[in-house]
Amino acid sequence: MVTKCVCSDVLFSDMKKTADKFGLKSINELKEYIEVGENCQFCHPYIELMLKTGETEFEPVIE
């Protein structure tokens, strides 16, 4: 399962708490509060899904 931004070592569940607290709807808004998705950006599709669905654990989309 994919549960975090590996580069920044931040769990999607922690990102979701921040997004919910401040009403954030995009990766760019989230980046104003937490340093995520800056390097490899493999987490971007997962963060977008988290913001859309509220899920915080995902099946890998790439092997």
Backbone as XML, in Angstrom:
<?xml version="1.0"?>
<chain id="A" units="angstrom">
  <residue number="1" name="MET">
    <atom name="N" x="0.839" y="-1.188" z="0.000"/>
    <atom name="CA" x="0.000" y="0.000" z="0.000"/>
    <atom name="C" x="0.884" y="1.251" z="0.000"/>
  </residue>
  <residue number="2" name="VAL">
    <atom name="N" x="0.416" y="2.279" z="-0.668"/>
    <atom name="CA" x="1.092" y="3.568" z="-0.681"/>
    <atom name="C" x="0.382" y="4.439" z="0.355"/>
  </residue>
  <residue number="3" name="THR">
    <atom name="N" x="1.152" y="4.915" z="1.341"/>
    <atom name="CA" x="0.547" y="5.649" z="2.455"/>
    <atom name="C" x="1.153" y="7.018" z="2.714"/>
  </residue>
  <residue number="4" name="LYS">
    <atom name="N" x="2.195" y="7.377" z="1.920"/>
    <atom name="CA" x="2.846" y="8.655" z="2.221"/>
    <atom name="C" x="3.644" y="9.182" z="1.037"/>
  </residue>
  <residue number="5" name="CYS">
    <atom name="N" x="4.027" y="10.439" z="1.155"/>
    <atom name="CA" x="5.014" y="11.048" z="0.261"/>
    <atom name="C" x="6.367" y="10.571" z="0.764"/>
  </residue>
  <residue number="6" name="VAL">
    <atom name="N" x="7.030" y="9.752" z="-0.026"/>
    <atom name="CA" x="8.289" y="9.133" z="0.402"/>
    <atom name="C" x="9.390" y="10.179" z="0.564"/>
  </residue>
  <residue number="7" name="CYS">
    <atom name="N" x="9.489" y="11.109" z="-0.357"/>
    <atom name="CA" x="10.568" y="12.108" z="-0.302"/>
    <atom name="C" x="10.498" y="12.959" z="0.961"/>
  </residue>
  <residue number="8" name="SER">
    <atom name="N" x="9.286" y="13.347" z="1.343"/>
    <atom name="CA" x="9.118" y="14.207" z="2.517"/>
    <atom name="C" x="8.774" y="13.413" z="3.770"/>
  </residue>
  <residue number="9" name="ASP">
    <atom name="N" x="8.517" y="12.105" z="3.619"/>
    <atom name="CA" x="8.149" y="11.228" z="4.732"/>
    <atom name="C" x="6.927" y="11.763" z="5.494"/>
  </residue>
  <residue number="10" name="VAL">
    <atom name="N" x="5.889" y="12.154" z="4.736"/>
    <atom name="CA" x="4.654" y="12.665" z="5.322"/>
    <atom name="C" x="3.514" y="11.738" z="4.929"/>
  </residue>
  <residue number="11" name="LEU">
    <atom name="N" x="2.795" y="11.233" z="5.917"/>
    <atom name="CA" x="1.671" y="10.333" z="5.673"/>
    <atom name="C" x="0.503" y="11.068" z="5.020"/>
  </residue>
  <residue number="12" name="PHE">
    <atom name="N" x="-0.205" y="10.372" z="4.136"/>
    <atom name="CA" x="-1.404" y="10.949" z="3.543"/>
    <atom name="C" x="-2.438" y="11.254" z="4.626"/>
  </residue>
  <residue number="13" name="SER">
    <atom name="N" x="-2.488" y="10.444" z="5.676"/>
    <atom name="CA" x="-3.443" y="10.709" z="6.764"/>
    <atom name="C" x="-3.142" y="12.043" z="7.441"/>
  </residue>
  <residue number="14" name="ASP">
    <atom name="N" x="-1.864" y="12.391" z="7.588"/>
    <atom name="CA" x="-1.508" y="13.695" z="8.156"/>
    <atom name="C" x="-1.846" y="14.824" z="7.181"/>
  </residue>
  <residue number="15" name="MET">
    <atom name="N" x="-1.629" y="14.574" z="5.892"/>
    <atom name="CA" x="-2.000" y="15.572" z="4.886"/>
    <atom name="C" x="-3.501" y="15.821" z="4.917"/>
  </residue>
  <residue number="16" name="LYS">
    <atom name="N" x="-4.270" y="14.727" z="5.056"/>
    <atom name="CA" x="-5.732" y="14.848" z="5.070"/>
    <atom name="C" x="-6.196" y="15.673" z="6.261"/>
  </residue>
  <residue number="17" name="LYS">
    <atom name="N" x="-5.592" y="15.450" z="7.428"/>
    <atom name="CA" x="-5.959" y="16.244" z="8.611"/>
    <atom name="C" x="-5.744" y="17.724" z="8.353"/>
  </residue>
  <residue number="18" name="THR">
    <atom name="N" x="-4.621" y="18.064" z="7.740"/>
    <atom name="CA" x="-4.326" y="19.465" z="7.429"/>
    <atom name="C" x="-5.296" y="20.002" z="6.387"/>
  </residue>
  <residue number="19" name="ALA">
    <atom name="N" x="-5.546" y="19.217" z="5.345"/>
    <atom name="CA" x="-6.466" y="19.642" z="4.285"/>
    <atom name="C" x="-7.867" y="19.875" z="4.854"/>
  </residue>
  <residue number="20" name="ASP">
    <atom name="N" x="-8.315" y="18.978" z="5.714"/>
    <atom name="CA" x="-9.644" y="19.117" z="6.316"/>
    <atom name="C" x="-9.699" y="20.340" z="7.231"/>
  </residue>
  <residue number="21" name="LYS">
    <atom name="N" x="-8.670" y="20.531" z="8.023"/>
    <atom name="CA" x="-8.638" y="21.638" z="8.990"/>
    <atom name="C" x="-8.725" y="22.994" z="8.297"/>
  </residue>
  <residue number="22" name="PHE">
    <atom name="N" x="-8.028" y="23.136" z="7.154"/>
    <atom name="CA" x="-7.962" y="24.423" z="6.478"/>
    <atom name="C" x="-8.795" y="24.494" z="5.201"/>
  </residue>
  <residue number="23" name="GLY">
    <atom name="N" x="-9.543" y="23.418" z="4.898"/>
    <atom name="CA" x="-10.404" y="23.410" z="3.712"/>
    <atom name="C" x="-9.636" y="23.444" z="2.398"/>
  </residue>
  <residue number="24" name="LEU">
    <atom name="N" x="-8.510" y="22.736" z="2.354"/>
    <atom name="CA" x="-7.642" y="22.753" z="1.179"/>
    <atom name="C" x="-8.169" y="21.796" z="0.114"/>
  </residue>
  <residue number="25" name="LYS">
    <atom name="N" x="-8.099" y="22.226" z="-1.146"/>
    <atom name="CA" x="-8.662" y="21.435" z="-2.247"/>
    <atom name="C" x="-7.656" y="21.076" z="-3.328"/>
  </residue>
  <residue number="26" name="SER">
    <atom name="N" x="-6.398" y="21.523" z="-3.207"/>
    <atom name="CA" x="-5.417" y="21.246" z="-4.259"/>
    <atom name="C" x="-4.042" y="20.980" z="-3.646"/>
  </residue>
  <residue number="27" name="ILE">
    <atom name="N" x="-3.179" y="20.387" z="-4.449"/>
    <atom name="CA" x="-1.810" y="20.125" z="-4.003"/>
    <atom name="C" x="-1.108" y="21.442" z="-3.686"/>
  </residue>
  <residue number="28" name="ASN">
    <atom name="N" x="-1.287" y="22.439" z="-4.534"/>
    <atom name="CA" x="-0.627" y="23.721" z="-4.300"/>
    <atom name="C" x="-1.075" y="24.363" z="-2.995"/>
  </residue>
  <residue number="29" name="GLU">
    <atom name="N" x="-2.363" y="24.266" z="-2.687"/>
    <atom name="CA" x="-2.846" y="24.786" z="-1.397"/>
    <atom name="C" x="-2.226" y="24.008" z="-0.246"/>
  </residue>
  <residue number="30" name="LEU">
    <atom name="N" x="-2.158" y="22.686" z="-0.386"/>
    <atom name="CA" x="-1.574" y="21.843" z="0.664"/>
    <atom name="C" x="-0.103" y="22.188" z="0.888"/>
  </residue>
  <residue number="31" name="LYS">
    <atom name="N" x="0.621" y="22.467" z="-0.192"/>
    <atom name="CA" x="2.046" y="22.798" z="-0.097"/>
    <atom name="C" x="2.304" y="24.077" z="0.697"/>
  </residue>
  <residue number="32" name="GLU">
    <atom name="N" x="1.284" y="24.925" z="0.837"/>
    <atom name="CA" x="1.441" y="26.134" z="1.646"/>
    <atom name="C" x="1.545" y="25.801" z="3.129"/>
  </residue>
  <residue number="33" name="TYR">
    <atom name="N" x="1.090" y="24.594" z="3.519"/>
    <atom name="CA" x="1.074" y="24.192" z="4.919"/>
    <atom name="C" x="2.060" y="23.073" z="5.244"/>
  </residue>
  <residue number="34" name="ILE">
    <atom name="N" x="2.314" y="22.194" z="4.267"/>
    <atom name="CA" x="3.176" y="21.027" z="4.475"/>
    <atom name="C" x="4.114" y="20.902" z="3.278"/>
  </residue>
  <residue number="35" name="GLU">
    <atom name="N" x="5.366" y="20.572" z="3.527"/>
    <atom name="CA" x="6.308" y="20.348" z="2.429"/>
    <atom name="C" x="6.124" y="18.932" z="1.904"/>
  </residue>
  <residue number="36" name="VAL">
    <atom name="N" x="5.428" y="18.816" z="0.779"/>
    <atom name="CA" x="5.183" y="17.508" z="0.141"/>
    <atom name="C" x="5.265" y="17.660" z="-1.366"/>
  </residue>
  <residue number="37" name="GLY">
    <atom name="N" x="5.549" y="16.560" z="-2.044"/>
    <atom name="CA" x="5.497" y="16.508" z="-3.490"/>
    <atom name="C" x="6.491" y="17.402" z="-4.203"/>
  </residue>
  <residue number="38" name="GLU">
    <atom name="N" x="7.606" y="17.675" z="-3.584"/>
    <atom name="CA" x="8.576" y="18.597" z="-4.172"/>
    <atom name="C" x="9.597" y="17.905" z="-5.062"/>
  </residue>
  <residue number="39" name="ASN">
    <atom name="N" x="9.982" y="16.685" z="-4.763"/>
    <atom name="CA" x="11.080" y="16.036" z="-5.485"/>
    <atom name="C" x="10.570" y="15.159" z="-6.625"/>
  </residue>
  <residue number="40" name="CYS">
    <atom name="N" x="10.363" y="13.895" z="-6.386"/>
    <atom name="CA" x="10.016" y="12.964" z="-7.470"/>
    <atom name="C" x="8.593" y="13.168" z="-7.986"/>
  </residue>
  <residue number="41" name="GLN">
    <atom name="N" x="7.716" y="13.672" z="-7.163"/>
    <atom name="CA" x="6.311" y="13.950" z="-7.489"/>
    <atom name="C" x="5.486" y="12.706" z="-7.793"/>
  </residue>
  <residue number="42" name="PHE">
    <atom name="N" x="5.997" y="11.525" z="-7.447"/>
    <atom name="CA" x="5.199" y="10.303" z="-7.622"/>
    <atom name="C" x="3.962" y="10.304" z="-6.731"/>
  </residue>
  <residue number="43" name="CYS">
    <atom name="N" x="3.968" y="11.099" z="-5.674"/>
    <atom name="CA" x="2.832" y="11.145" z="-4.763"/>
    <atom name="C" x="1.683" y="12.012" z="-5.287"/>
  </residue>
  <residue number="44" name="HIS">
    <atom name="N" x="1.927" y="12.826" z="-6.292"/>
    <atom name="CA" x="0.904" y="13.762" z="-6.763"/>
    <atom name="C" x="-0.424" y="13.091" z="-7.118"/>
  </residue>
  <residue number="45" name="PRO">
    <atom name="N" x="-0.434" y="11.984" z="-7.890"/>
    <atom name="CA" x="-1.737" y="11.356" z="-8.190"/>
    <atom name="C" x="-2.442" y="10.863" z="-6.925"/>
  </residue>
  <residue number="46" name="TYR">
    <atom name="N" x="-1.662" y="10.393" z="-5.954"/>
    <atom name="CA" x="-2.251" y="9.904" z="-4.702"/>
    <atom name="C" x="-2.802" y="11.063" z="-3.873"/>
  </residue>
  <residue number="47" name="ILE">
    <atom name="N" x="-2.078" y="12.174" z="-3.833"/>
    <atom name="CA" x="-2.564" y="13.345" z="-3.096"/>
    <atom name="C" x="-3.850" y="13.855" z="-3.727"/>
  </residue>
  <residue number="48" name="GLU">
    <atom name="N" x="-3.893" y="13.895" z="-5.058"/>
    <atom name="CA" x="-5.116" y="14.331" z="-5.735"/>
    <atom name="C" x="-6.291" y="13.425" z="-5.399"/>
  </residue>
  <residue number="49" name="LEU">
    <atom name="N" x="-6.044" y="12.101" z="-5.385"/>
    <atom name="CA" x="-7.103" y="11.160" z="-4.998"/>
    <atom name="C" x="-7.516" y="11.361" z="-3.553"/>
  </residue>
  <residue number="50" name="MET">
    <atom name="N" x="-6.547" y="11.586" z="-2.658"/>
    <atom name="CA" x="-6.846" y="11.806" z="-1.245"/>
    <atom name="C" x="-7.736" y="13.033" z="-1.080"/>
  </residue>
  <residue number="51" name="LEU">
    <atom name="N" x="-7.394" y="14.110" z="-1.775"/>
    <atom name="CA" x="-8.185" y="15.330" z="-1.662"/>
    <atom name="C" x="-9.585" y="15.136" z="-2.231"/>
  </residue>
  <residue number="52" name="LYS">
    <atom name="N" x="-9.715" y="14.294" z="-3.251"/>
    <atom name="CA" x="-11.007" y="14.065" z="-3.895"/>
    <atom name="C" x="-11.874" y="13.073" z="-3.119"/>
  </residue>
  <residue number="53" name="THR">
    <atom name="N" x="-11.250" y="11.978" z="-2.639"/>
    <atom name="CA" x="-12.032" y="10.886" z="-2.058"/>
    <atom name="C" x="-11.950" y="10.783" z="-0.540"/>
  </residue>
  <residue number="54" name="GLY">
    <atom name="N" x="-10.903" y="11.363" z="0.060"/>
    <atom name="CA" x="-10.706" y="11.229" z="1.501"/>
    <atom name="C" x="-9.933" y="9.989" z="1.891"/>
  </residue>
  <residue number="55" name="GLU">
    <atom name="N" x="-9.616" y="9.133" z="0.917"/>
    <atom name="CA" x="-8.834" y="7.929" z="1.211"/>
    <atom name="C" x="-7.389" y="8.318" z="1.509"/>
  </residue>
  <residue number="56" name="THR">
    <atom name="N" x="-6.720" y="7.491" z="2.338"/>
    <atom name="CA" x="-5.332" y="7.792" z="2.690"/>
    <atom name="C" x="-4.386" y="6.618" z="2.457"/>
  </residue>
  <residue number="57" name="GLU">
    <atom name="N" x="-4.906" y="5.505" z="1.936"/>
    <atom name="CA" x="-4.081" y="4.347" z="1.577"/>
    <atom name="C" x="-4.503" y="3.890" z="0.192"/>
  </residue>
  <residue number="58" name="PHE">
    <atom name="N" x="-3.501" y="3.651" z="-0.666"/>
    <atom name="CA" x="-3.790" y="3.353" z="-2.058"/>
    <atom name="C" x="-2.989" y="2.150" z="-2.550"/>
  </residue>
  <residue number="59" name="GLU">
    <atom name="N" x="-3.575" y="1.450" z="-3.515"/>
    <atom name="CA" x="-2.843" y="0.425" z="-4.234"/>
    <atom name="C" x="-1.845" y="1.152" z="-5.147"/>
  </residue>
  <residue number="60" name="PRO">
    <atom name="N" x="-0.647" y="0.623" z="-5.315"/>
    <atom name="CA" x="0.325" y="1.279" z="-6.203"/>
    <atom name="C" x="-0.188" y="1.360" z="-7.638"/>
  </residue>
  <residue number="61" name="VAL">
    <atom name="N" x="0.055" y="2.496" z="-8.305"/>
    <atom name="CA" x="-0.341" y="2.622" z="-9.700"/>
    <atom name="C" x="0.830" y="2.253" z="-10.620"/>
  </residue>
  <residue number="62" name="ILE">
    <atom name="N" x="2.049" y="2.205" z="-10.083"/>
    <atom name="CA" x="3.198" y="1.742" z="-10.837"/>
    <atom name="C" x="3.934" y="0.697" z="-10.007"/>
  </residue>
  <residue number="63" name="GLU">
    <atom name="N" x="4.524" y="-0.232" z="-10.653"/>
    <atom name="CA" x="5.229" y="-1.304" z="-9.960"/>
    <atom name="C" x="6.715" y="-1.016" z="-9.945"/>
  </residue>
</chain>
